Amino acid sequence: MTDNAQVICLDGPSGVGKGTICLAVAKKLGWHILDSGSLYRITALQVSREFPGQSVYEIDEAQLAEIALNLSVSYEEVNDELVIYLDGEDITELIRNEKIGAQASQVAAIPMVREALLARQRAFLLEPGLVADGRDMGTVVFPQAELKIYLTASAEERAQRRYKQLKDKGIDANLSSLVEELRLRDERDMNRKTAPLKPASDAIIIDTTTLDITQVTNEVMRLVDQRVRLS
Ligand code: DC
């Protein structure tokens, strides 16, 4: 971390478009990005590899935290997309499915796992600044952030967006099960004891239900102009 680095937090529920907005805003500003959800997803992937066939709940929490602590992860931005490597293997697509998402939400409810990932997340804060997306960026990881935004949208709208994304990729999907999965994940992320998903008390809430990506990006940039000291 450097003293002059600034941070913008984008928190919110699954499928609200945080990742896309985060990339767009970071590109406009020339800042770094943190996709914190990917760290929980990668932890879930590594857990499933080290403990095949076992549920997260059957594994000792200290062992899960050990896995989170020792992940060998790296990120690269290629053509406006984030490419993610685990031990040199490109796992970008592998961690994006609903199963890993649900397992990520389960490991993310374990306080020792969250603690293990904290320093790693804070190490992303480098000059000139960072755009961080997740669930607890503004509440726990970067409480000092200049600008905290909480993005939200109805579960139906988020499921529709996810459905379209999957269809565009030629992947078969069922809309009502997507809505159900999102609801379950929201419930777990919002009701866990440690760092639950909720807006920071000083966050600005943007309901994106009727907005497209460009409109949300423009609104975030308007808030950046208003509130963030840009050198
Ligand atoms: O943003 P995402 O869907 O990739 O995140 C996957 C899961 O990780 C999500 O269901 C909850 C968890 N998560 C978290 O608890 N804290 C974060 N800062 C980011 C993600």
Residues whose N, C-alpha, C, O or C-beta is under 5 A from the ligand:
A	BS01	DC	S14 S36 G37 S38 Y40 G101 A104 S105 A108 D133 G134 R135 D136 R185 D189
